[in-house]
Amino acid sequence: MNLDLRMLLLFCAAGFAQAAAAAAPEPAETDQAAPLAMTPTEYNNTVADLLGFPRDGEQWPKRPPVADRISPRRAASKGVFSPPPPPDPWPWPFPAEPGADGFEGIAQGQSPSSYQVEELHLAGMHFGSFALLSPTFFDCSGWSDQPAAEREACASTSILRFAERAYRRPLRDGERARIEAFWREQIATEPIDEAVALTVAGILQAPAFHFKLEPGASDAGKLDPWQLATRLSYFLWDTMPDDALFRAAGAGELETAEGIERQARRMLDDAKARSAIVHFHHQWLGTDQVLLIAPARRAFGPRFGLRPHLRTARDDDTKWPAILGPIRHSMKVETELFVEEAIFDRAGTFTELMTGNHGYMSRGTTPIYGATASPDEGRAAVTRQIEYVTASIGRKKPLTLDPVVLDPAQRAGVLTLPSVLAIGAYAVQPGPIPRGVRILERVACMEMGDPIEGVESALPPDALGVESTNRERTAAATKPGECNSCHRRINPAGFAFEHYDAMGAWRAEDNGQPVDASGSLRLPGAEVLTFADGVDFAHELAGSRRVRDCYALHWTRYALGSHLDRNAPGLEPIQEHFRKNDSVRELLVNIATSDLFRTRGPELGLRGDG
C-alpha cells in the first residue's frame, strides 16, 4: 500500500522525480515492510524547521513573487459572505491520515490517495519558493546582490546542504550528482530564482524526504545512527533532528543506549517536546475533535444568557454559533495547557495527569466550571489566537484563558476536563455509552468490537423533558441479554461520569433526582475498580496496572510507528518500569533506549524501502 504511494511520489516532480526513480533501489523480495511516511503535522513542522521559520504562519514572510509563477495560490476556504484574506503560507492543509490504533503516524494507517499525492506536490511547489526568503537556506550572505557566477555557485552548495538536511542523512552515492544535474537543467532554462525554487520543490517531493525510515547498513537489525536520530526526533518532537542530534549521529554517539538517553533527556527539555507530547494526548483521547461538538441551544442556551428557542422558525441562529466557537477552542486549549503543565511543570507523573486539579478557563467556559473554580494567582494567563466561522464569516480573535484551581471534589485529571466529557456526549444528554467505550478502549486497551446492527434505535431519546434519570434510561435500553455481555463493562465506566452534563459541567441532580455515579468495573487481569463517582474512578484508573500498561503500549506504538501486539517481545520491560515509576518523561526515555526502539523491526512494518 505505502509502496504505491512511494511510486506515485517518485513521479510528482518532473525531471527530478524521474531521476530519483531511476536511482531508487529495488526492494528485496524478502522485504515486504511498508515505508513510514511523515504525518501532516510532521511534514509542516519539518518544513518550518528546514526553512528556519517559526511555527506560526502569521510570522512567515509574504509569499514570494516567484511562487505565483511556479505554483497556484491557495484561495480562502472559510466563509461565504465577506470571506477572509487568503490563508497563511503555513501550515499546508493536508487531508487527515486514516490512522491506526487511534493515532496518526502508524504505518498500518497510512493509506495513500491521489488527493494526498496531489497535495504533497502542491505543498512542495509552494514551500520551494520560500527557500529564497529563508534565513538559513543560503550558505553565503547577500545572495541576491552577488554577481551571477557567485550567485549560482552559492545556490548550488546551498541546495546540496539543504538536501542533506531534508533527507536527514548524508547524501548517498549518485544522489549528489543527480541533484546537481537537475539543478543545472533548471538554471539552463529558467531564471535563477525559479531554478532554486524548483530544485528545492523537487527535493521536498523526493521519497527520502517523505519517508522517515529507509534501508541502510545494519547490524543484526539495528538502525543506523541517522535512522535513530530521525526516529528519536519524530518521536519526541514531531519534526526533524536539530544540529545537535545530527552531530551526535555523525559522531557515533547514538550507537549506545547511554548516548541515546543523553539526547532524549536534552530533547525533552526543549520546547518542541511540549507541543509534540500534547499532540500525542489529543490523539490518545480524541480531544482534537472537541472543535466539532454541537450541544443544543434548547438545552444549554440559557446557561450563556440566550433564550432556549428562537422567536420564530424562520429566524437564523447566529448567536449560539458565535458563543460555541470560542467555547470549543477554549476546551481544546484548556486540555493542552493541562497536559503540558502536568507533565512538564508539575509532578510529571501519570498520577498527576489522571488526578491533578489545576486548570484554565476562559470567559466562555466559566459557566461550565461554575463558582467552585478559584483563581490561581501563582500562574499567568495565556492568550491564543483562534479562528472560527459564525454567520458564514470566518473570524479570528484572541482567546485569553485564566489559571484556576479546580474543586477536587468535582475534577480529577484529564478525564474530567470538559473537552473529554463533551466529545462523549449527545446534543442534549450525556453519553454514558460513548464515554464508557472511550475509557475501555483508549485508557484500558480493551477491544470492544462493533455494536450490534440497529442498536442505535434502542437507545433512549436525546431529549429534554424525559422521565427518570439518564442512567436509568441507559440501563433499561442495554438490559437485554444480547447487549449485556458488553454493557456490563461499558455502562459502569460511563456511569462514573454522570455528574457531568453534555458540556462537561458538574451537576448534583439529573431530572430532579440525585446523580448516582457509583459502580464497579472488572478489568482483564482480575483487577476490580470500585468507585463512588468520576473523581474516585479517575484515582482508581491512575493506579491500575492495566491502565498503566495500556498507556505505555500506546506510547511505544507511537514511537515505533507501527501496531505493536500487547504481548510483543521487549514490551514487558518498558511496562514493568512504568508500573514502578510513573514519570511520563522517564517512560519516554525508557522507550527510546529500549531494544524495540533501536532495532529495525521489519516484522512490525518498521523498515522502509527507500
Beta strands, then each sheet from edge to edge (+ up, - down):
strand 1: 358-362
strand 2: 374-375
strand 3: 382-390
strand 4: 393-405
strand 5: 509-510
strand 6: 513-514
strand 7: 519-523
strand 8: 527-531
sheet 1: 1+ 4- 2+
sheet 2: 1+ 4- 3+
sheet 3: 5+ 6-
sheet 4: 7+ 8-
end
